[in-house]
Amino acid sequence: MDIMTAMTISGSALKAERTRLNIAAMNLANANTTRTMEGGPYKAKSVIFAARPLENFQNSLDASTAGLRKVEVVEVVEDKAPFNDIYDPGHPDADANGIVRMPNVNVAEQMVDMMEARRSYEANVSALDAVKSMALRALDISR
């Protein structure tokens, strides 16, 4: 595998993890949003990843890149979990029985998702740093 291929793979993972982090942050920011533009409470979202074959890099796939994959965000989907109903008769969105439909955001789950995304992001930054170091070392050797 050459340096550019390694950078392409790590770069795709960085982009995907950034999306994952942004979605988790959006979910946390809307954990108490009971009214949205679509009507009703906010619906938590999740990111779906897929491993895609590495595209023809410089128009040729050789044996060293045949099984390599990059990461892509396939789609962002709404969580199918039910809304959380709480009793709060003083809330402006409470129904006649005092029940308020709250978003289906699980705060603990979102925090774990953010930690996982951060760790994966850090790992890919480390991989890019290693590739950069190898490239610089190769340049030094060739002098």
PyMOL commands that set and color helices and strands:
alter all, ss='L'
color gray80, all
select helices_A, chain A and resi 3-29+57-59+63-65+107-142
alter helices_A, ss='H'
color red, helices_A
select strands_A, chain A and resi 45-53+69-78+84-87+99-102
alter strands_A, ss='S'
color yellow, strands_A
deselect
rebuild
show_as cartoon
